[in-house]
Amino acid sequence: MKRPRLLLLLSFLLLVSAAGLVLAKQLGAREAREKIATALGLDKPERVHIMKVSELGGEAVVEATVEQAFRFTSDKDGKWSLAEIRKGDRQWDSLELINTAIRKEKILRTAAELTSIATALEAYRREHRAYVTAGSGAALIDSLSPRYLEKVIRLDAWSQELDYSGTSDRYRLASRGPDGKAGNEDDIVVENGKLVRGARTGDSDHQTP
């Protein structure tokens, strides 16, 4: 079976958190290159080419291209599939495993953010003796931020708006999960302060990143 290598240039924007920077220090191209290479698991920082670094306050947007090799495989019908990405000399990583890891990380991050919103809802309830009465995630966040929720969280890890339905004594807060569709098994759901769905979603066979 043939395994050709395809060299691609990947353009992307990298948002660098202020928590990882010294506030009095500007982000230089060399530092940005090294951090990007480390984040992507590349063995050679010179494979990252910095085009532009734009700083604003405590954040920076880095525009860069990355030289990367990919390994394709073909099946018995001659259909090509992208299988692996090169991380270093003679070192290849499975894209399927990478996608699975990314998916699990997104699930954990979204569950943690829903839990933080639930904590804010409890603080709101203690003060108002009722939960936020609303029919959307946007309305919920508008009611909680910034007094009860310092970080504004409007989207889940898949850039989908959160779902919320709440009355004075109960609520349901949810992410639609990896597939972006409400009402199925990969939803991540918090009801009345308890995570009721989503803790084991990362073990599913569904591979949407």
C-alpha positions in Angstrom: 0.0 0.0 0.0 1.4 3.3 -1.0 1.8 6.0 1.7 2.7 9.3 0.1 3.6 12.3 2.2 1.9 15.6 1.6 3.6 18.8 2.7 1.1 21.5 3.6 1.2 25.0 4.9 -1.3 25.5 7.7 -2.2 29.1 8.5 -3.8 29.9 11.8 -4.2 32.5 14.5 -2.9 31.7 17.9 -4.4 33.5 20.9 -1.8 33.7 23.6 -3.2 34.1 27.1 -1.8 36.9 29.3 -1.3 34.3 32.1 1.6 32.8 30.2 3.4 36.1 29.5 5.3 38.5 31.6 3.2 41.6 31.5 6.0 44.1 31.1 7.5 42.0 28.2 6.5 42.1 24.6 5.9 38.8 22.8 8.7 38.4 20.2 8.6 36.3 17.1 11.2 33.9 18.5 9.3 33.2 21.7 6.0 32.9 19.8 7.7 30.4 17.4 9.0 28.3 20.3 5.7 28.3 22.1 3.7 27.3 19.0 6.2 24.5 18.2 5.9 23.2 21.8 2.1 23.4 21.7 1.9 21.5 18.5 4.5 18.9 19.5 6.9 19.9 16.7 10.6 18.9 17.2 11.9 21.8 15.2 10.7 25.4 16.0 12.1 26.6 12.6 9.1 24.8 11.0 7.0 27.6 12.3 7.1 30.9 10.4 5.9 34.0 12.1 4.2 36.4 9.8 2.8 39.0 12.3 2.5 39.5 16.1 -0.2 41.9 17.2 -0.5 42.8 20.9 -3.5 44.4 22.6 -3.5 44.7 26.3 -2.6 41.4 27.9 -3.2 39.4 24.8 -1.5 38.8 21.5 -2.6 37.4 18.2 0.1 35.6 16.2 -0.3 34.9 12.5 1.9 32.1 11.4 2.4 29.3 8.9 3.5 25.9 9.8 5.4 23.5 7.6 3.9 20.0 8.3 3.9 16.6 6.7 0.9 14.3 6.6 0.7 10.6 5.8 -2.2 9.4 3.7 -3.3 5.8 3.3 -5.4 4.2 0.5 -7.9 1.4 0.8 -8.5 -1.5 -1.6 -10.8 0.8 -3.6 -8.2 3.4 -4.0 -9.8 5.9 -1.7 -7.4 8.1 0.2 -7.7 8.9 3.9 -5.6 11.2 6.1 -4.1 9.0 8.8 -1.1 10.6 10.5 0.7 13.8 11.1 4.5 14.1 11.5 5.7 15.3 14.9 9.4 14.8 14.4 12.0 12.7 12.5 10.4 9.2 12.1 7.7 10.2 14.6 4.1 10.1 13.4 0.9 10.6 15.5 -2.5 9.2 14.6 -5.0 11.9 13.7 -7.7 9.7 15.1 -6.1 9.7 18.5 -5.4 13.4 18.4 -9.1 14.1 17.5 -10.2 11.8 20.4 -8.0 13.7 22.8 -9.2 17.1 21.6 -12.8 15.9 21.9 -12.3 14.7 25.5 -10.6 18.0 26.4 -13.5 20.0 25.0 -16.0 17.9 26.9 -14.1 18.4 30.2 -13.7 22.2 29.6 -17.4 22.6 28.7 -18.5 20.6 31.8 -16.2 22.8 34.0 -17.7 26.0 32.5 -21.2 24.8 33.0 -20.4 24.0 36.6 -19.0 27.5 37.2 -22.2 29.0 35.8 -24.2 26.7 38.1 -22.1 28.1 41.0 -23.0 31.6 39.9 -26.7 30.6 39.7 -26.6 29.4 43.3 -25.1 32.7 44.4 -27.9 34.5 42.5 -30.5 32.3 44.2 -29.1 33.0 47.7 -29.5 36.7 47.1 -32.8 36.7 45.2 -34.3 33.6 46.6 -34.9 32.3 43.1 -33.0 31.1 40.1 -32.8 33.2 36.9 -36.1 33.0 35.1 -35.2 32.9 31.4 -35.4 30.9 28.2 -32.0 31.2 26.7 -28.3 31.0 27.6 -27.7 34.6 26.5 -30.4 35.9 28.8 -29.0 33.8 31.7 -25.4 35.2 31.2 -26.7 38.7 31.0 -28.4 38.2 34.4 -25.3 36.7 36.0 -22.5 38.8 34.6 -20.5 40.4 36.1 -21.9 40.4 39.6 -22.1 36.6 40.0 -20.1 35.4 37.0 -16.8 37.2 36.4 -16.0 35.4 33.2 -18.6 35.8 30.4 -19.3 32.3 29.0 -21.7 32.4 26.1 -20.5 29.6 23.9 -19.4 26.0 24.6 -16.1 24.5 23.3 -17.7 23.9 19.9 -18.7 27.6 19.5 -22.4 26.8 20.1 -24.7 28.9 22.3 -25.6 27.4 25.6 -29.2 26.3 26.2 -31.0 27.4 29.4 -34.5 27.1 30.7 -35.1 28.3 34.2 -37.9 29.1 36.6 -37.7 30.4 40.1 -37.1 27.0 41.7 -35.4 24.9 39.0 -33.4 25.1 35.8 -31.7 23.2 33.0 -28.4 24.4 31.6 -26.9 22.5 28.6 -24.4 22.3 25.9 -25.4 20.4 22.8 -22.1 18.6 22.8 -19.8 17.6 19.9 -22.6 17.1 17.3 -24.3 20.4 18.0 -27.7 18.8 18.2 -29.9 19.1 21.3 -31.6 16.2 23.0 -29.2 13.3 22.4 -26.7 11.3 24.4 -23.7 13.6 23.9 -25.4 16.6 25.5 -23.7 18.0 28.6 -26.3 19.0 31.1 -26.5 20.6 34.5 -29.8 20.6 36.3 -30.4 22.4 39.6 -26.7 22.5 40.4 -25.9 18.9 39.5 -24.0 17.7 36.3 -26.5 15.0 35.2 -25.1 14.2 31.7 -21.7 14.6 30.1 -19.2 13.1 32.7 -18.7 9.9 30.6 -19.3 11.3 27.2 -15.6 11.2 26.4 -15.8 7.4 26.5 -18.3 7.3 23.6 -17.3 6.0 20.2 -18.5 9.2 18.5 -15.5 10.9 17.1 -16.6 14.4 16.3 -13.8 16.7 17.6 
